[in-house]
Amino acid sequence: MKYIIFLYLTSFSISAQIRGVVKDSLSGEPIPFVNIWVENENIATTSEIDGSFFLETKPEKNIIFSILGFEKKIIKASQVSNVFLKPATFDLKEVVILNKKETKQIEIGNIKNTTFQAFDNGPKVEAKFFPYDKLYSKTRFIKQVTIFTDSRIDSATIKLHFYKVDKDGAPGEELLTKDYIVTLKKGVIKHKFNLSQFDLEFPKNGLFVAYEKLLIESNKTGTKYQPYVLYNYVERDFFYTFSGGKWNKQKAEEATKLQLNEPAINLVLSN
């Protein structure tokens, strides 16, 4: 009796731990705190102080590297052992002497009688939208940003971003040219950070303020990353969250509003 054996070969891809280092293409120096995402997936990490990073994904996936001050780069996961980012070039702007007085100020973004909630880690860049009000013409400078956090460790770090609104209403160009990284104290605290040195003016079509969680070893406690940013429960017409290397919009249906939690971030404006 003869036996015929059919072998079916199925090709499939297995996720692997991808390791690499991000460096400045001009100086060769490592670049810390680079935002690293698997394109179109909710898988991300952050480069360490020495520029090193690792994440688990399939070798054929695209990986997006972005950080203020450098040009964004997209390359295959199989090619990320050494990633060189090119420093961004900025147009020289006319120097304008600003007549800042700081004799009056208002805080915006406050939600009265709110209950704060904290949500678990994962890769996060989430934004809060601040619409423009004509009253801000008298206090047009962004003096201070406040953010509510619950950190289980001292000296946890996060990035804060300040975005103009693009033509589609999404977070667009950043107001700063370099990353703004802040250090947070342990406990449930309302942190205040002075922005006066940046001479930021509140854009007349509104502003997005976002926080970026840094998935680095110094922020890690067990399998979690600190800090937990606190959120407010609100109703909104739309909401933007960053995932897969791009901003994604959640939009309310007609005659309804989105019921959601947004980062507890406030601004202080001054004249």
Order of alpha helices (4+ residues) and beta strands (2+ residues): beta-beta-beta-beta-beta-beta-beta-beta-beta-beta-beta-beta-beta-beta-beta-beta-beta-beta-beta-beta-beta-beta-beta
